[in-house]
Amino acid sequence: GEDSDARYRVAGRLHARRGQGRMAFLDLDDRSGRIQLQAKVDVLGEERMERLLELDLGDIVGIDGLAFRSKRGELTLRVEDFALLAKSLRPPPDKFHGLQDTETRFRHREQDLIANEETRSVFVTRANVISAMRRYLDAEGFVEVETPVLQPIYGGAAARPFVTHHNTLDMPLFLRIADELYLKRLIVGGLERV
């Protein structure tokens, strides 16, 4: 139940809504986490309160508000002003059951990221692992290089190649399977750590 005089401006996706009438609680989340919002008619006015409660779950909104702790001790932002930043055209997946269908999870990653905190965590962890590997290899003197995705010479051991035709160059190209042919060229050229 502690009040403060700290005002903040936050933005995120509207995740949940509880209550109607004179006061409502909403949950706003973004990649850093979730925060509870408290909206009151006597702060926003009748018309603005109604507009706030008409927003769809999944809409991205900007909120200006006063930070305080609720009676249950949860950090909450009392909404003083808000703006719709982006409209959600489709409703997000059910928040209680999440997104269970594996096919939908892999074909519609955006829905999986909205519905499953674990999926977001895996994405962030993967990015952190790759960053750590890059830092280590940079510290050891390795040079990060890019190799072509389409190459004129087939290389990839016993794998069956994917062949396409480059219309402008009028030549067949093969999808890269292994980086080694181009990496070996760089080593021969004097870049010993790639």
N, C-alpha and C positions, 0 to 999 in steps of 0.2 A: 503493500500500500504506500510505498514512498513516492512522492512527487519530486520532480526536478525542474530546473529551468533550462535544460539543454534541448535545443531544437535541432532536428536532423531532417535531411532530405534523402529519401531512399527510393529505389525503383526495383520492381520485380514482378513476378507473375502471381496473379491472384489465385490462391490455392484452395481456400476454404472460406465459408461464410457461416456465421452463427448468429441467430437473433434477428429480430425485425423490430419495427416501431421506433422507439426513441433512442435505442442504443443497439449497436451491433459490433461483433468482433469478426475480424477477417484475418486470414493468414496470408502473408506475402513471402514468397521465396525467390531466391536467386542462387547463384553458384556458391555463395558464401554461407548460405543457411536460410533459416526461416525466422520471421519475426511476426509477432501478433500486432494487429492494429485495432484500435478502439475508435469507433465512429459514434458521435453523439449529435442529436438534432440541435441541441442548444449551442453547439460549436459550429456546425456546418450550415444549419438552417434547413428548413423542410425540403426545399427543391434540390439542394446539393446532396442531402442525405438520400433522397429518393434516387437520384442519378447514380450515386455510389453503389447503392444496393441493386440497381439494375444491371451493373456490369456483370459480364459472364465470367465464370471460372476459366482461367487460362489467359484472360486479358492481361496485358502488361501495363502497369500503372506507375506513375510517379506520385510520391506522397511527401508532404511537408507536415511535420508534427512535433509534438512535445514528448520526450521520453519520460516514462515512469514505470514503476513496478506495480503489477496488479496485486490484488489481495492474496492471490496464490503464489506471488513472488516471481511471476513471469515478466520478463522485460517486454514492455509494450510501448507502442507509439500512438499517441492520441492524435487522430487525423485533424489537421487544421485546414489543409487544402490538398487537392488531388488533381491529377490530369491523366487522361487516357493516352498512353504512349503508342500502343499497338493493339489492335483488335484481334481476338482469337476467333477464327472463322469456324472452327470445329471444337467441340468440347474435349477437354483432356480426358485421358483414361480414368476409370473409376478409382478414386483414391483409396478405398478400403481394400479392394482386391488387387490393385495394381494391374500390370499388363502381364497376363499369364501365357498367352499364346506365343510360342516360340517363333513361329513364322512371322507374325506381326512385329515381334520384338526386333528381328533382324532386318526386315524389309522397311520398317519405319522407325529408325533409330531415334528420331526426335520424340516420338511418343514414349519409347522406352526410357529415354533420358528424363522426360517429365515425370513419368510414373514411378521409376525405381531409383531410389537413392544409391543403391548398390552399383547400378550401372554407371551413374555419374562418378562414383568413387573409383571404379575400375578405369575409366577414361583418364581421370586426374592422376591416378597412380602410374598408369602407363606413361603418360607425358613426363612425370617426375623421374621415372626410371630412365627414359631415353635422355633426358637432360643430364642426369648423373653420369650416364655412359659417355655423353659428349664431353662433359667437363673433364672426366678422367682421361679420355683419349686426347683431348686438347692439351692437357697437362703433360702427357707423354710425348708430345710432338707430332701427333698424327694430323693429317690434313683431311678435312671432309671434302669429298668431291662428288659430283653428280655424273652419272653415266647415262647414255641414251636408253630410252625405253624401247624404241624401235631401232633395230640394227640391220645392216645389209647382209651380214654373215650370220648364218644360223649357229647358235652355240647353246648347248644345254644337255650334253651327254645323250642319254637314250630317250629323253622326253620328246614327244611329238610336237613339232613347232606350230605356233599360230602364225599364219601367213596373211599379210594384207598387201594391198597395192597402193603405192603413193602416186596419185594421178599427176601432180605437177612434175615430179621427177621421173615419172613413167618407169618405175622400178618396184620389184617386190621387196617388202621389208618383213622382218621376223620380230615377234614380241620377245623381249629380253627374258631369259629364264635365269641366267647366272650373270653376275657382275664381273666375273673373273677376267674375261678377255680384255675389257677396258682397264681394269685395275692393273693387270700385268703390263699393259702399255705404259701406264703412268710410272710404275716401278722401274721399267727399263729406261724411261725418260729422266729418272733421277729423283722422283718423289718416292722416297723409300718407305714412308709410313703413310698409307692411305686407308 
